[in-house]
Amino acid sequence: MNQTSPTRLNLLSLKIRHGLAKDGVRMLRSKREVLVREFFVSMKDVAEVRDIIEKKLDNAFTSITLARVFLGDDILKSSAYAYKRDIDVNIKSKNVMGVIVPEIEDVNLKRAIDARGTSPISEPYRINEVTEKFEDVLGSIVSVASKEIRLKRLGSEIQTTSRRINALEEILIPSLTKRIKYIQRMLEEKEREGIFRLKRFKERRKKVEMTI
């Protein structure tokens, strides 16, 4: 234990720090509660979107399997190359108790047939069906990616906040409590010694007065 000089000024300073540390614990607990609520909401959201993606993928792969059977791999590869494109995603940020998390609104990457750069007349129906379903899947994947990043950041901040609470409750506050008790004990001893010396002084003075 750090032996702080047993003065009333140091005692006051330690009591202030002790109070601030307890206030800090209360604030951190409140912050953690909000983060945990957000975390579970996000976790449920991610789980739901993943289930949707899994179903969409099953449907899309069924379509591509049929397309391979009816059209062959060469036509599929040629169409896939023709449909390549860049994706623009608008990412916003949200502040959740000091944690910056990304937000992407529902992304719709499905294009009309005539917007894919190929002739809607010459393109086989099954190619258009496969393209539409995989564009739908891709939009959901982009959407869930931001939700998973959000979930990861919230989880990380919850762990950090918990460590800070533990550090305050298990290290700092007990240390301050011990130092406060130490100073209080020393001040009480000094006060008792002062009273004892004053009492002895009065007794001696009384004896002197009686001899005069």
C-alpha positions as CSV (number, residue, x, y, z in Angstrom):
1,M,0.0,0.0,0.0
2,N,1.2,3.4,-0.9
3,Q,1.9,5.2,2.4
4,T,0.3,8.6,1.9
5,S,1.2,11.3,4.4
6,P,-1.6,11.2,7.1
7,T,-2.9,14.7,6.7
8,R,-6.5,15.9,6.5
9,L,-5.8,17.5,3.1
10,N,-4.6,14.1,1.8
11,L,-7.7,12.4,3.4
12,L,-10.0,14.9,1.6
13,S,-8.2,14.3,-1.7
14,L,-8.5,10.5,-1.4
15,K,-12.2,10.8,-0.5
16,I,-12.8,12.9,-3.6
17,R,-11.0,10.4,-5.7
18,H,-12.9,7.5,-4.1
19,G,-16.2,9.2,-4.8
20,L,-15.2,9.9,-8.4
21,A,-14.2,6.3,-8.9
22,K,-17.5,5.1,-7.6
23,D,-19.3,7.5,-9.9
24,G,-17.2,6.2,-12.8
25,V,-18.3,2.6,-12.0
26,R,-21.9,3.7,-12.1
27,M,-21.5,5.5,-15.4
28,L,-19.6,2.6,-16.9
29,R,-22.3,0.2,-15.8
30,S,-25.0,2.3,-17.4
31,K,-22.9,2.5,-20.6
32,R,-22.4,-1.3,-20.6
33,E,-26.2,-1.9,-20.1
34,V,-26.9,0.2,-23.2
35,L,-24.2,-1.5,-25.2
36,V,-25.4,-5.0,-24.2
37,R,-29.0,-4.1,-25.3
38,E,-27.7,-2.9,-28.6
39,F,-25.5,-6.0,-28.9
40,F,-28.4,-8.4,-28.5
41,V,-30.6,-6.4,-30.9
42,S,-27.8,-6.5,-33.5
43,M,-27.1,-10.2,-32.8
44,K,-30.8,-11.0,-33.5
45,D,-30.7,-8.9,-36.6
46,V,-27.6,-10.6,-37.9
47,A,-29.1,-14.1,-37.2
48,E,-32.3,-13.2,-39.1
49,V,-30.4,-11.8,-42.1
50,R,-28.1,-14.8,-42.2
51,D,-31.1,-17.2,-42.3
52,I,-32.6,-15.1,-45.1
53,I,-29.3,-15.3,-47.0
54,E,-29.0,-19.0,-46.6
55,K,-32.5,-19.5,-48.0
56,K,-31.8,-17.1,-50.9
57,L,-28.5,-18.9,-51.6
58,D,-30.2,-22.3,-51.7
59,N,-32.7,-20.9,-54.2
60,A,-30.0,-19.2,-56.3
61,F,-27.8,-22.4,-56.5
62,T,-30.8,-24.4,-57.5
63,S,-31.4,-22.0,-60.4
64,I,-27.7,-22.0,-61.4
65,T,-27.7,-25.8,-61.4
66,L,-30.6,-25.9,-63.7
67,A,-29.0,-23.3,-65.9
68,R,-25.9,-25.4,-66.2
69,V,-27.9,-28.4,-67.2
70,F,-29.9,-26.5,-69.9
71,L,-27.3,-24.1,-71.1
72,G,-23.8,-25.4,-70.2
73,D,-20.9,-23.9,-68.4
74,D,-19.5,-21.8,-71.3
75,I,-22.7,-19.7,-71.7
76,L,-22.9,-19.2,-67.9
77,K,-19.2,-18.0,-67.7
78,S,-19.7,-15.7,-70.7
79,S,-22.8,-14.2,-69.2
80,A,-21.1,-13.8,-65.8
81,Y,-18.3,-11.9,-67.4
82,A,-20.7,-9.6,-69.2
83,Y,-22.6,-8.8,-66.0
84,K,-19.5,-7.7,-64.0
85,R,-19.9,-4.3,-62.4
86,D,-18.9,-2.1,-59.6
87,I,-21.1,-1.7,-56.5
88,D,-21.7,1.7,-54.8
89,V,-22.7,1.5,-51.2
90,N,-23.7,4.4,-49.0
91,I,-22.2,3.9,-45.6
92,K,-23.3,6.0,-42.7
93,S,-22.0,6.1,-39.1
94,K,-23.9,6.0,-35.9
95,N,-22.6,6.8,-32.4
96,V,-23.7,4.2,-29.8
97,M,-22.3,5.3,-26.4
98,G,-19.0,6.5,-27.9
99,V,-18.8,3.5,-30.3
100,I,-18.8,4.4,-34.0
101,V,-20.7,1.7,-35.9
102,P,-21.4,1.6,-39.7
103,E,-24.9,1.6,-41.0
104,I,-25.9,0.5,-44.4
105,E,-29.5,0.8,-45.4
106,D,-31.1,-2.2,-47.2
107,V,-29.2,-2.6,-50.4
108,N,-31.1,-3.4,-53.5
109,L,-28.6,-4.5,-56.2
110,K,-31.2,-6.2,-58.4
111,R,-31.3,-4.6,-61.9
112,A,-33.9,-4.6,-64.6
113,I,-33.1,-6.9,-67.5
114,D,-32.4,-4.0,-69.8
115,A,-30.0,-2.4,-67.3
116,R,-27.5,-5.2,-67.3
117,G,-25.8,-4.3,-70.5
118,T,-27.1,-7.2,-72.6
119,S,-30.0,-7.7,-74.9
120,P,-33.1,-8.8,-73.0
121,I,-34.3,-10.5,-76.1
122,S,-31.2,-12.6,-76.8
123,E,-30.4,-13.5,-73.2
124,P,-31.8,-16.9,-72.1
125,Y,-34.5,-16.8,-69.4
126,R,-32.5,-18.9,-67.1
127,I,-29.5,-16.6,-67.2
128,N,-31.8,-13.7,-66.2
129,E,-33.3,-15.7,-63.4
130,V,-29.8,-16.7,-62.0
131,T,-28.6,-13.1,-62.3
132,E,-31.6,-11.7,-60.5
133,K,-31.3,-14.2,-57.6
134,F,-27.6,-13.7,-57.1
135,E,-27.9,-9.9,-57.2
136,D,-30.5,-10.3,-54.5
137,V,-28.2,-12.4,-52.5
138,L,-25.3,-10.0,-52.9
139,G,-27.5,-7.1,-51.6
140,S,-28.2,-9.1,-48.5
141,I,-24.6,-10.0,-48.0
142,V,-23.5,-6.3,-48.2
143,S,-26.2,-5.5,-45.7
144,V,-25.2,-8.2,-43.2
145,A,-21.6,-7.2,-43.5
146,S,-22.2,-3.8,-41.9
147,K,-24.3,-5.5,-39.2
148,E,-21.6,-7.9,-38.4
149,I,-19.0,-5.1,-38.1
150,R,-21.4,-3.3,-35.8
151,L,-21.8,-6.5,-33.7
152,K,-18.0,-7.0,-33.4
153,R,-17.4,-3.4,-32.4
154,L,-20.1,-3.4,-29.8
155,G,-18.8,-6.7,-28.4
156,S,-15.3,-5.3,-28.2
157,E,-16.5,-2.1,-26.4
158,I,-18.5,-4.2,-23.9
159,Q,-15.3,-6.2,-23.1
160,T,-13.3,-2.9,-22.7
161,T,-15.9,-1.4,-20.5
162,S,-16.1,-4.5,-18.3
163,R,-12.3,-4.4,-17.9
164,R,-12.5,-0.8,-16.8
165,I,-15.2,-1.6,-14.3
166,N,-13.1,-4.5,-12.9
167,A,-10.0,-2.3,-12.7
168,L,-12.0,0.3,-10.7
169,E,-13.8,-2.1,-8.4
170,E,-11.0,-4.6,-7.8
171,I,-7.9,-2.4,-7.8
172,L,-8.4,1.3,-7.6
173,I,-11.4,1.6,-5.2
174,P,-10.0,-1.0,-2.7
175,S,-6.6,0.7,-2.8
176,L,-8.2,4.1,-2.1
177,T,-10.3,2.6,0.7
178,K,-7.2,1.2,2.4
179,R,-5.3,4.5,2.1
180,I,-8.4,6.4,3.5
181,K,-8.6,4.0,6.5
182,Y,-4.9,4.2,7.1
183,I,-5.0,8.1,7.2
184,Q,-8.1,8.0,9.4
185,R,-6.5,5.6,11.8
186,M,-3.3,7.7,12.0
187,L,-5.3,10.9,12.5
188,E,-7.3,9.3,15.3
189,E,-4.1,8.1,16.9
190,K,-2.6,11.6,16.7
191,E,-5.8,13.0,18.1
192,R,-5.7,10.6,21.1
193,E,-2.1,11.4,21.6
194,G,-2.9,15.1,21.6
195,I,-5.7,14.6,24.1
196,F,-3.4,12.6,26.3
197,R,-0.6,15.2,26.2
198,L,-3.1,18.0,26.9
199,K,-4.5,16.0,29.9
200,R,-1.0,15.5,31.2
201,F,-0.1,19.1,30.7
202,K,-3.2,20.2,32.7
203,E,-2.4,17.7,35.5
204,R,1.2,19.1,35.7
205,R,0.0,22.7,35.7
206,K,-2.5,21.8,38.5
207,K,0.3,20.3,40.6
208,V,2.4,23.4,40.0
209,E,-0.4,25.7,41.1
210,M,-1.0,23.6,44.2
211,T,2.7,24.0,45.3
212,I,2.6,27.8,45.0
